[in-house]
Amino acid sequence: MNEGKLLKFIISFLVVLQVLGFLFQNSLLCSASTSLLFISIAFKYILESKKIKPVHILVLFLFFISELMHLITEIGTIKHRMLVRIIGYIMLFYFLYYNHKSFKYNRRDVFTLVLGSLLYTVIFFITYSVVREPMGNLSLIGFLHLLLLYVLLIVGAMHYINIRSEKSLWFFLAILNFSFSDFILLIDEFYLQSSELKVIRLICQPLALIFLVNYMITKYEYLKSEEFEGF
């Protein structure tokens, strides 16, 4: 077993431990597995990246901190977690700008984008409508939080459909999982507390970070398969 496969096994094992720690309400197991999981994901980037970039490290650090903050009750409020994640999402726009290419779509691409955007718009407004009032003074921060994810996902989809590269696919999948994770975070925090939602988020969040790392370490190579015709 090479280093890459071993690291994937360790990350998968730590995700399972994190879920088990939550289900059995073992705070020590949950805290340890969460910390080791983020260290393993960061090590994956360092190990597989040919050139380590400070902006990549900073983005990963922000998302790691946002997840670790809730383990420290003194500073781990939902407001602080949202603000840290907002900064992280703003920085992700740099990646979109840095890798931008002129948009060229056919009719099928336009149909796919319009359909996907309409569906996500409905999800966006439904989510915000149910959490807006319970958020109270945090409603503006919550709206900005969801809006950034909304724009990132749609623009990420536009880039993927336009470029159809492995790198753009990883970015889209990362934002998709960040969206699931953060929408669930706000719903669980302000509207409907659910163990099932928390478990889903414990899976989506590491996946988002892994996909983001894959995006960072992947060069632009167009997908060979012609089956990727849309989302």
Salt bridges, closest charged atoms under 4 A:
GLU48 OE2 - LYS44 NZ 3.31
GLU67 OE2 - ARG81 NH2 3.71
GLU67 OE2 - ARG85 NH1 3.05
GLU67 OE2 - ARG201 NH2 2.74
ASP109 OD1 - ARG164 NH2 2.72
ASP182 OD2 - ARG85 NE 2.89
ASP182 OD2 - HIS145 NE2 2.60
ASP182 OD1 - ARG201 NH2 3.97
ASP188 OD2 - LYS198 NZ 2.81
GLU229 OE1 - ARG164 NH2 3.25
